[in-house]
Amino acid sequence: MGRTSDAKEKILGAARSLIEQRGYSALGVAEICKAAGVPKGSFYYFFESKESLALAVVDEHWAAQRSDWARVLGSDAEPLERLRELFVETEAGQRAVQEGCGSVSGCLFGNLTLELSNQTEAVRARLQEIFEAQVDMVEAVVAQARERGEVGVADTREAARAVVAQLEGQVMFAKLYNSPQRLGPLWANCRALLGAS
């Protein structure tokens, strides 16, 4: 039986790390392959273009994040406690990245949205789907909190969108100031957005 190659995983890992550090546009295929320790031909065996690699990185990252969000937002805790825990875990994740490499990486999806949303339709559309899925997950929790009389929102969809926007914005500030502490006010801000009792 033949040996299984891990070249694809190496390319994905290197690309994700480089995109988080420097962005997408500044990267070339040769640099990604060098960082991954694979020949350039391996890249084109697995990916037809740099854009298809970016989509694969986004999908891989979303699969992991969606699992984390589902675990936190789908727990047995009370609805608002689940939202608070999502923010706590987000801050802890940004803190861990900073401790590991010296800087806050921000959100891969937010970073790529700012960099690519008006350059590549395929990436823009995929990021839009992911943010809508995040809003779906948060909306389910906000709707439960509203049923319990814990929040005062008329439109749970727009309230959830505001929560995701607040989270994304605070993560962006954490990156800008290289300070995970910028995520500290997130819970109080979201309680205010939701009119939480």
N, C-alpha and C positions, 0 to 999 in steps of 0.2 A: 504494500500500500504506500502511495506517495506521501511525501511530507506536505503538510498544510502551510501555506504562506501566510504570514501576518502582515504583509506589506500594506494591505488596504487599511488596517487598523493603525499602522505606523503613520501612514499619510494623513489619515483623519486626525490623529492625535497631534501631529506636528502642525497641521493647518490650523486646528483650533487654538493651540497655544500661540502661534504666530499672529493669528487674527486678533486674539485677545490683547496681545502686547502691542501690535503695530497697526492693526486695521487690515482690511482686505485689499484695497487698491495698490498699496505699496509692495505687495508680495508677488513674486514670480514663481512659476512652476518649478524651476531649477532650485530655488531657495527652499521651497517646501520639501522637495525630494532630498536635498542635502540634509536638512534638519531631521527628516524621517530616516535617513540612512538607506534609501532605496534608489535604484536607477530610475532615470527619467521615464524610460519605457514602461515601468510599473505604473506610473501615474496614469498614462493613457490607456493602460489595460483596464483600470478600474473606473476612470473618470474621463468623459469625453471633453471636458473643458474645466477651467478654473471655476466657472459659475456652477457647474454640476457638483464640484467639490464643495463649494460654499453651501449649496443646498443640502448636501449630505451632512456637513458639519452642523448646520441648523437643525436638521431632523434628529441627529444623534443627541444633540444638546436638549432639544425639546422632549425627547423620549424620557431622558433622565429627569428633567425638571417637572414634566407632567406627572411622573410617578411620585416625586416628592410632594408636589402640590396636592395630588389626590390623597396621599397618606395623611397630610396635615388637615386639609379642608374636609376630608371625609371621615375624620375621627369621631369618636363618641362625645367629645367635649362640646360645651355649649357653643352656639354659632359665633358669637363675638370672640370667644376665647380661641377658636380655630383661626380666625383672621389675625388676631394678635400673635399667635404662634407662627403663622406664615411670615410675619414681619421679623420676629425674633430669629427665625432660621435664615432669613435673607441677610440680616445683619451679621449673623455668625459666619455665613458663607463668605461674605465680603471681607470680614476680619481675617478669616483663615487664608484667603488668597493673599491679602496684604502681608500677613506674617510669613507666607511662603516665598513671595517674590519681591516684596518691598513696595508694591503699589496695589491700589484697589483697581480691579479690572472692569468694574461696572457690569452691565448686562449685555451679554453677547447679542441678544435680539435688539436692544436699544441702540447699541453701538452700530450694528449693521443697518438699522433703519436710518440713522442719521447719515451714514456714509453712502448707502446704496439705493435708497428708496426711489430716487429719481434717475438711476442709472441702469438698473436691471429689473425688468418687469417680473421675471420668475422669482427672484429673491424677494422683491416687494410683496408680491402676492402671497408667498409662503409666510412671511413675517406677519402679514395682515391676518392670515388664518390662525397663527399662533396667538396673537394678541386677542383675537375674538374668542379663542378657546379659553384663554386665561379669564376673560370677562365672564364667560359661561360658568366657569368654576366658582368664581367669586360671587356671581349673581345668585347661584343656588344657596350659598351661605347667607347672603344679605336677605333673600326671600324668607329663609327660616327665621332669621332674627326679626324681620318685620312681622311675621305671623305670631311671634312671641311678644310683640309690642316693645321690642328693645331698640328699634331704630325708627326714625320718623322720615322715611323717604316715600315719595309717591311713585317713582319709577325705579324699580329695582335694577333694570338694565343700565340706565344712566348712572345710577349710584355705584354699581359695580365697575363701570367704565372709569368713574372718577377715582375709585380706590386703586385700580390698576395704574392709572395715570399718576397718581400720587406716589405709588410704590416705584414706578419707573423713574419719575422725576427725582425722587430722593436718592435712588441708586446712582443716577447721573451726577447729582451733587457730590455724593460720596466719592465718585471717581474724580471729578473735577478738583476737589479739595484733598484728594488722597486721604480721606478720613471716613471710616465706617461709622463714626459717631454721628455723621450727618443723617443717619437713618434713625437716630434716637427719637425725634419728634413725630415719626411716622404714625405711631398708634394714636397719639392725641389728635393729630390732624385728621386721621380717618374717622375717629369717633365724631369729630365735629362735622365732617362731610356727611356722615350718616345720621346725624342728629341722634346719637346714641344716648340712651337714658343712663 
